[in-house]
Amino acid sequence: MEKLRAGVALCGSYCTFKKAVDAFQRLCAVYDVTPIMSERSAVTDTRFGDAADFRARLEEASGKEIVDSIVKAEPIGPKRLLDVVIVMPCTGNTLAKLANGITDSAVTMAVKAHLRNERPVVLAVSTNDALAGNAENLGKLLARKNIFFVPFYQDDPLGKPASLAADLTLIEATVAAAMEGKQLQPVLAERRKYNM
């Protein structure tokens, strides 16, 4: 049986890159993965790591070159290259662009191109403003056809009350449900323990 063809896209939530890259490597064992990075995330060195190191890990794990431009991402739709696109982490910036039809990066083009074929897109949100400035965009996408969310939780309700993070351990289960046209439930993941 052939593996599911998954485009796995990383956006610039740099503080979650280590977890996202670890999850990416895990997904490579399950799916035929094509790595996708936003232009900024592909070249930006931060206190969380060097872009070249992250790129090398993605390419080594997948055995494929990173899709890191609009030009490289555009054929995903017309050539039906993927069965599912997974955006992890999906930043507030990308969330807003997807909700409002803005296509100005490799990631947003990959999603747009993929959606033209009415195939599933899975978003693993990671943003400090999901329950503030991006709440409207989150709501729009929760109601949109062929968009599915990895269940998410408030990662620091006292320190960052508007912040949400996806439970990356639930990606495979979310993809399996999405391939059947269903949202994995509950979409609000179990509340994490934190100090009160």
QUISUL-V669988 format. One record per residue. N is the residue number from 1. RES is the residue in three letters. SS is DSSP state (H for helix, E for strand, C for the rest). PHI is phi in radians with two decimals (* if undefined). Layout:
N & RES & SS & PHI
N & RES & SS & PHI
This chain:
1 & MET & C & *
2 & GLU & C & -1.29
3 & LYS & C & -1.27
4 & LEU & C & -1.08
5 & ARG & E & -1.58
6 & ALA & E & -2.04
7 & GLY & E & -1.55
8 & VAL & E & -2.00
9 & ALA & E & -1.90
10 & LEU & E & -1.93
11 & CYS & C & -1.99
12 & GLY & C & -1.38
13 & SER & C & -1.51
14 & TYR & H & -1.05
15 & CYS & H & -1.17
16 & THR & H & -1.82
17 & PHE & H & -1.04
18 & LYS & H & -1.06
19 & LYS & H & -1.10
20 & ALA & H & -1.15
21 & VAL & H & -1.19
22 & ASP & H & -1.07
23 & ALA & H & -1.14
24 & PHE & H & -1.01
25 & GLN & H & -1.08
26 & ARG & H & -1.12
27 & LEU & H & -1.14
28 & CYS & H & -1.12
29 & ALA & C & -1.38
30 & VAL & C & -1.80
31 & TYR & C & -2.08
32 & ASP & E & -1.49
33 & VAL & E & -1.72
34 & THR & E & -1.90
35 & PRO & E & -1.36
36 & ILE & E & -2.30
37 & MET & E & -2.35
38 & SER & C & -1.14
39 & GLU & H & -1.00
40 & ARG & H & -1.21
41 & SER & H & -1.15
42 & ALA & H & -1.27
43 & VAL & H & -2.22
44 & THR & C & -1.60
45 & ASP & C & -1.53
46 & THR & E & -2.34
47 & ARG & C & -1.18
48 & PHE & C & -1.63
49 & GLY & E & 2.59
50 & ASP & C & -1.59
51 & ALA & H & -1.01
52 & ALA & H & -1.07
53 & ASP & H & -1.16
54 & PHE & H & -1.10
55 & ARG & H & -1.05
56 & ALA & H & -1.07
57 & ARG & H & -1.13
58 & LEU & H & -1.16
59 & GLU & H & -1.21
60 & GLU & H & -1.17
61 & ALA & H & -1.16
62 & SER & H & -1.58
63 & GLY & C & 1.27
64 & LYS & C & -2.30
65 & GLU & C & -1.26
66 & ILE & C & -1.28
67 & VAL & E & -1.44
68 & ASP & C & -2.32
69 & SER & C & -2.66
70 & ILE & H & -1.05
71 & VAL & H & -1.07
72 & LYS & H & -1.26
73 & ALA & H & -1.45
74 & GLU & H & -0.99
75 & PRO & H & -1.14
76 & ILE & H & -0.94
77 & GLY & H & -1.33
78 & PRO & H & -1.04
79 & LYS & C & -1.62
80 & ARG & C & 0.85
81 & LEU & C & -1.33
82 & LEU & C & -2.26
83 & ASP & C & -1.62
84 & VAL & E & -2.64
85 & VAL & E & -2.02
86 & ILE & E & -2.02
87 & VAL & E & -1.87
88 & MET & E & -2.59
89 & PRO & E & -1.35
90 & CYS & E & -1.70
91 & THR & C & -1.28
92 & GLY & H & -1.07
93 & ASN & H & -1.08
94 & THR & H & -1.20
95 & LEU & H & -0.98
96 & ALA & H & -1.12
97 & LYS & H & -1.12
98 & LEU & H & -1.13
99 & ALA & H & -1.16
100 & ASN & C & -1.99
101 & GLY & C & 1.20
102 & ILE & C & -1.67
103 & THR & C & -2.12
104 & ASP & C & -2.37
105 & SER & C & -2.61
106 & ALA & H & -1.04
107 & VAL & H & -1.21
108 & THR & H & -1.16
109 & MET & H & -1.18
110 & ALA & H & -1.05
111 & VAL & H & -1.14
112 & LYS & H & -1.04
113 & ALA & H & -1.09
114 & HIS & H & -1.22
115 & LEU & H & -1.15
116 & ARG & C & -1.07
117 & ASN & C & -1.67
118 & GLU & C & 0.96
119 & ARG & C & -1.87
120 & PRO & C & -1.29
121 & VAL & E & -2.10
122 & VAL & E & -1.95
123 & LEU & E & -1.91
124 & ALA & E & -1.91
125 & VAL & E & -1.17
126 & SER & E & -2.66
127 & THR & E & -2.70
128 & ASN & C & -1.35
129 & ASP & C & -2.12
130 & ALA & C & -1.08
131 & LEU & C & -1.83
132 & ALA & C & -2.28
133 & GLY & C & -1.05
134 & ASN & C & -1.78
135 & ALA & H & -1.05
136 & GLU & H & -1.09
137 & ASN & H & -1.20
138 & LEU & H & -1.03
139 & GLY & H & -1.09
140 & LYS & H & -1.03
141 & LEU & H & -1.32
142 & LEU & H & -1.08
143 & ALA & C & -1.67
144 & ARG & C & -1.50
145 & LYS & C & -1.13
146 & ASN & C & 1.19
147 & ILE & E & -1.92
148 & PHE & E & -2.27
149 & PHE & E & -1.97
150 & VAL & C & -1.16
151 & PRO & C & -0.87
152 & PHE & E & -2.23
153 & TYR & E & -2.58
154 & GLN & C & -1.32
155 & ASP & C & -1.39
156 & ASP & C & -2.69
157 & PRO & C & -1.07
158 & LEU & C & -1.53
159 & GLY & C & -1.42
160 & LYS & C & -2.42
161 & PRO & C & -1.11
162 & ALA & C & -1.71
163 & SER & C & -1.53
164 & LEU & E & -2.24
165 & ALA & E & -2.44
166 & ALA & E & -1.31
167 & ASP & C & -1.50
168 & LEU & H & -1.13
169 & THR & H & -1.27
170 & LEU & H & -1.79
171 & ILE & H & -1.08
172 & GLU & H & -1.06
173 & ALA & H & -1.15
174 & THR & H & -1.15
175 & VAL & H & -1.09
176 & ALA & H & -1.04
177 & ALA & H & -1.17
178 & ALA & H & -1.08
179 & MET & C & -1.15
180 & GLU & C & -1.77
181 & GLY & C & 1.34
182 & LYS & C & -2.12
183 & GLN & C & -1.51
184 & LEU & C & -1.05
185 & GLN & C & -2.07
186 & PRO & C & -1.32
187 & VAL & C & -1.27
188 & LEU & E & -1.55
189 & ALA & C & -1.19
190 & GLU & C & -0.96
191 & ARG & C & -1.10
192 & ARG & C & -1.39
193 & LYS & C & -1.36
194 & TYR & C & -2.67
195 & ASN & C & -1.37
196 & MET & C & -1.73
